Amino acid sequence: MSDPTTSSPLASLEALRGEIGKAVVGQDAAVTGLVVALLCRGHVLLEGVPGVAKTLLVRALASSLELDTKRVQFTPDLMPGDVTGSLVYDARTAEFSFQEGPVFTNLLLADEINRTPPKTQASLLEAMEERQVSVDGVPRPLPDPFMVAATQNPIEYEGTYPLPEAQLDRFLLKLNLSLPSREQEIDVLTRHASGFDPRDLAAAGLRAVAGPAQLAAAREEVRKVTVAPEVAGYIVDVCRATRESPSLALGVSPRGATALLATARAWAWLSGRDYLTPDDVKALALPTLRHRVRLRPEAEMEGVTADSVITGLLSHVPVPR
C-alpha cells in the first residue's frame, strides 16, 4: 500500500483510484472523474439508476482520502439552514451564535439533490462558487479542499425538482453511472458472498492513500501542464460549435470552455504528460459539457441526446495537427 507521506503526487492519485476499486466495481470512468474534479477544485453530479453504487463511490473516495466528509439526504422538507447552518439563540449568554451545517466539510455528499425544493438547492450555490457561506450578512469560509458530490436518479421525476441551468453549470462534471456488465455483476455478487459489507469499508481493506498535502501538490503540477494556442483554439471551436448546433437550444458558455480546459489538463497530467493534446480534450468533453447544453424539444422527440450531439460535433470540428 502507498504511503501518503512519501509517495509522489501522481503515485498517490493513482493509488487513490486503485483503492476505490476495492469497493466499487465497473465504474472506472466515474472514479477517474472524481479524481479529476478534486484536481480542478470542482464539483461533481453523479447520475444513475438506483443501485449502481453512486453513494458507495463517494464514501469510498472519502475513505481513501484523509479528508472530513458529511452526507445530507435531500428531502422535500429540507430547509436551507439544514445545509448551511443557522443562528441559534443561547439562553445562557442571551446571544445568537452560529451553528455550522454539514456543508462545513471537505467532501459533502448531497444525496438525491433533485428531491429538495429550489430554495434549498440554491443554498449550495454560494458554497460551490465562492467556497463560503453567508448567514446574517457574515461570510464564513469553507474548508479547503471542498467538493460537493451530488447524486440524482434520471428516471424518477415524480416529486423531484430538476436543477436549473445556473446550478448545473456550477458542477464541473456530470458523470453517468451505467449498469455493470455481466462479468462485473458476477464480481459484485462474489464479493458480497465473501463477506463484503458496503457499510464497513474499513473491513474491505480501504485505507487513506492520499491527503491534503498530496492533493495540493498535485494541483500545482496540473497548473504546469502547458497549453498550445492551437489546442486552446480547438477547445473554443468545440464549445462555439454547440452554440450553432440546430439540435441545441442552449450551447456551452465561456465558463464551460474554461471548465473543459481545466479537466483536460488534469487528465493529461494523470496520463503522465505535462502538455495538453486534442485527445485530452475529446476524452473529457462529454462529462464536462453534457450538462451545460439544452436540447430543443423537437430534437428530444426524435431521440437525440446531449451526448450524441457533442460526439457528432467532436467528429466534425477540425483537429489541430
C-alpha positions in Angstrom: 0.0 0.0 0.0 1.3 3.5 -0.8 2.5 5.7 2.0 0.7 9.1 1.6 3.6 10.9 3.3 6.3 9.6 0.9 4.6 8.9 -2.4 4.8 11.4 -5.3 1.5 13.3 -6.1 0.9 11.3 -9.2 1.6 8.0 -7.5 -0.8 9.0 -4.6 -3.6 9.9 -7.0 -3.1 6.6 -9.0 -3.2 4.7 -5.7 -6.4 6.5 -4.8 -8.1 5.2 -8.0 -7.0 1.7 -7.2 -8.1 2.0 -3.6 -11.7 3.0 -4.6 -11.7 0.0 -6.9 -11.6 -2.3 -3.9 -15.2 -1.3 -3.1 -16.7 -0.2 -6.4 -16.8 -2.5 -9.5 -17.1 -1.4 -13.1 -17.2 2.4 -12.6 -13.6 3.3 -13.6 -14.7 6.3 -15.6 -16.6 7.7 -12.7 -13.7 7.1 -10.3 -11.4 9.0 -12.7 -13.9 11.8 -13.0 -14.0 12.3 -9.2 -10.2 12.4 -9.1 -10.2 15.0 -12.0 -12.7 17.1 -10.1 -10.5 17.0 -7.0 -7.6 18.2 -9.0 -9.6 21.0 -10.5 -11.3 22.1 -7.3 -14.6 21.3 -8.9 -17.9 19.6 -8.0 -19.5 16.5 -9.5 -23.0 15.5 -10.3 -23.5 11.7 -10.3 -26.5 10.4 -12.3 -27.6 6.8 -12.4 -30.5 4.5 -11.6 -30.8 3.2 -8.1 -28.3 0.5 -7.1 -25.3 1.4 -9.3 -23.1 2.4 -6.3 -23.4 6.3 -6.5 -23.3 6.7 -2.8 -20.8 3.9 -2.2 -18.5 5.6 -4.8 -18.4 8.8 -2.8 -18.0 7.0 0.5 -15.1 5.0 -0.9 -13.5 8.2 -2.1 -13.8 9.7 1.4 -12.3 6.6 3.0 -9.3 6.7 0.6 -8.5 10.3 1.5 -7.5 11.9 4.7 -10.5 14.3 4.5 -13.5 15.1 6.5 -16.8 14.1 4.9 -20.5 14.5 5.6 -23.7 13.3 4.0 -27.0 15.1 3.6 -30.1 13.3 2.4 -32.0 15.9 0.4 -35.8 15.6 1.0 -38.8 17.8 0.2 -38.9 19.3 3.8 -35.1 20.1 4.0 -34.5 23.8 4.7 -31.5 25.9 3.6 -30.3 26.3 7.2 -30.2 22.5 7.5 -27.4 22.6 4.9 -25.5 25.8 5.6 -26.1 26.2 9.3 -28.0 28.9 11.2 -28.0 31.3 14.1 -29.0 29.6 17.4 -30.1 31.6 20.5 -28.1 30.7 23.6 -30.2 31.4 26.7 -27.1 31.4 28.9 -25.4 34.3 27.1 -28.6 35.9 25.7 -26.9 36.0 22.3 -27.1 34.3 19.0 -24.3 32.0 17.9 -23.7 30.4 14.5 -24.1 26.6 14.4 -22.3 25.2 11.4 -24.3 23.0 9.0 -23.0 19.9 7.2 -21.6 22.0 4.3 -18.6 22.8 6.5 -16.6 19.8 5.5 -14.1 18.7 2.8 -16.4 16.3 0.9 -20.1 16.9 1.0 -22.3 14.1 -0.3 -25.6 15.7 -1.4 -27.7 12.6 -1.9 -30.7 12.9 -4.3 -30.2 16.6 -4.7 -33.2 16.9 -7.0 -35.7 15.8 -4.3 -35.5 19.1 -2.5 -37.1 22.4 -3.5 -35.2 25.1 -5.4 -34.7 27.3 -2.4 -32.8 24.5 -0.6 -30.9 23.6 -3.8 -29.9 27.2 -4.1 -28.4 27.2 -0.6 -25.4 25.4 -2.1 -24.8 27.9 -4.9 -22.6 30.3 -2.8 -20.8 27.4 -1.2 -20.0 25.8 -4.6 -19.0 29.0 -6.4 -17.5 31.2 -3.6 -16.5 28.5 -1.2 -18.1 30.4 1.6 -21.5 30.6 3.4 -23.1 33.9 4.3 -25.5 33.9 7.2 -27.0 37.1 8.6 -24.7 39.0 6.2 -21.5 37.5 7.6 -19.4 35.4 5.1 -17.9 32.2 6.6 -15.2 30.4 4.6 -15.4 26.7 4.0 -12.5 24.3 4.5 -10.0 23.6 1.7 -10.3 21.3 -0.1 -14.1 21.4 -0.5 -16.1 19.4 -3.0 -19.8 18.7 -3.5 -20.6 15.3 -4.9 -24.4 15.3 -5.6 -26.4 12.3 -6.8 -29.7 12.1 -8.7 -31.9 9.5 -10.3 -32.5 10.1 -14.0 -35.7 8.1 -14.4 -37.9 9.1 -11.5 -39.5 12.6 -12.0 -42.5 12.5 -9.6 -41.7 14.5 -6.5 -38.5 15.9 -7.9 -37.2 19.4 -8.7 -34.9 19.4 -11.7 -31.8 21.5 -11.2 -31.9 24.8 -13.1 -29.2 25.6 -15.7 -27.5 28.1 -13.4 -26.9 25.4 -10.8 -26.0 22.7 -13.3 -23.3 25.0 -14.6 -21.7 25.0 -11.1 -20.9 21.3 -11.5 -17.6 20.8 -13.2 -18.5 17.3 -14.3 -21.7 15.3 -14.8 -20.8 11.6 -14.6 -23.3 9.0 -15.8 -23.1 5.7 -13.9 -24.1 2.8 -16.1 -25.2 -0.7 -15.2 -22.3 -3.2 -14.9 -21.6 -5.9 -17.4 -22.5 -9.5 -16.7 -18.9 -10.3 -15.6 -18.8 -7.2 -13.4 -22.1 -8.0 -11.8 -20.8 -11.6 -11.0 -17.8 -9.9 -9.4 -20.1 -7.8 -7.2 -22.1 -10.9 -6.1 -18.9 -12.8 -5.4 -17.6 -10.0 -3.2 -20.8 -10.0 -1.2 -20.8 -13.7 -0.9 -17.3 -13.5 0.5 -18.5 -11.1 3.2 -18.1 -7.6 1.7 -20.2 -5.1 3.6 -20.6 -1.7 1.9 -21.4 -0.1 5.2 -18.0 -1.2 6.6 -15.4 0.0 4.1 -12.5 -0.4 6.6 -13.2 -4.2 6.7 -13.0 -4.3 3.0 -9.4 -3.0 3.2 -9.9 0.6 2.2 -7.2 2.9 3.7 -6.2 6.5 3.2 -3.6 6.6 0.5 -3.5 10.4 -0.1 -4.2 13.5 1.9 -4.5 17.3 1.6 -0.7 17.7 1.1 -0.6 15.3 -1.9 -3.7 16.9 -3.3 -2.3 20.4 -3.1 1.0 19.3 -4.7 -0.9 17.5 -7.5 -2.9 20.7 -8.2 0.3 22.7 -8.5 1.6 20.2 -11.0 -1.6 20.3 -13.0 -1.3 24.0 -13.3 2.1 23.5 -15.0 0.6 21.5 -17.9 1.3 23.6 -21.0 -1.5 24.5 -23.4 -0.5 25.3 -27.0 -2.5 28.1 -28.7 -3.8 25.6 -31.3 -5.3 23.4 -28.6 -6.8 26.4 -26.8 -8.4 27.3 -30.1 -9.7 23.8 -30.5 -11.5 23.9 -27.2 -13.1 27.2 -28.2 -14.1 25.8 -31.5 -15.8 22.8 -29.9 -17.7 25.0 -27.5 -18.7 27.5 -30.1 -20.0 24.6 -32.3 -22.5 23.8 -29.6 -24.0 27.3 -29.8 -24.6 26.8 -33.6 -26.0 23.3 -33.4 -29.6 23.1 -34.7 -30.3 20.4 -32.1 -29.5 22.6 -29.1 -31.5 25.5 -27.6 -28.6 26.3 -25.3 -24.9 25.9 -26.1 -21.8 25.9 -23.9 -20.9 29.2 -22.2 -17.4 30.6 -21.9 -17.3 29.2 -18.3 -17.9 25.7 -19.9 -14.9 26.3 -22.1 -12.7 27.1 -19.1 -14.0 24.0 -17.4 -13.1 21.8 -20.4 -9.6 23.3 -20.3 -9.2 22.5 -16.6 -10.5 19.0 -16.8 -8.4 18.2 -19.9 -5.2 19.4 -18.3 -5.9 17.2 -15.2 -6.5 14.2 -17.5 -3.2 15.0 -19.3 -1.3 15.1 -16.0 -2.9 11.9 -14.8 -1.8 10.4 -18.1 1.8 11.3 -17.3 2.2 14.3 -19.7 3.0 18.0 -19.0 1.3 19.2 -22.2 -2.3 19.2 -23.5 -3.4 17.4 -26.6 -6.7 17.4 -28.6 -7.2 13.8 -27.5 -7.3 15.0 -23.8 -10.0 17.5 -24.8 -12.0 14.8 -26.5 -11.6 12.4 -23.5 -13.2 14.9 -21.1 -15.7 16.7 -23.5 -18.7 14.6 -22.6 -18.6 14.7 -18.8 -17.6 18.4 -18.8 -20.2 19.6 -21.4 -23.2 17.3 -21.4 -25.0 19.2 -18.6 -24.2 22.6 -20.0 -26.3 22.2 -23.1 -30.1 22.0 -23.5 -31.8 20.1 -26.3 -34.5 21.6 -28.5 -37.9 19.9 -27.8 -38.1 18.6 -31.4 -34.7 17.0 -31.1 -35.7 15.3 -27.8 -38.8 13.9 -29.5 -36.5 12.4 -32.2 -34.4 10.6 -29.6 -31.4 12.9 -29.8 -29.3 13.2 -26.6 -26.8 15.7 -25.4 -24.1 13.1 -25.6 -24.9 12.2 -29.3 -24.8 15.9 -30.3 -21.5 16.5 -28.6 -20.0 13.3 -30.0 -21.1 14.4 -33.5 -19.6 17.9 -33.1 -16.3 16.3 -32.0 -16.1 14.4 -35.2 -16.7 17.5 -37.3 -14.7 20.2 -35.6 -11.2 20.3 -37.3 -8.5 18.9 -35.0 -5.2 20.9 -35.0 -2.1 19.0 -36.1 
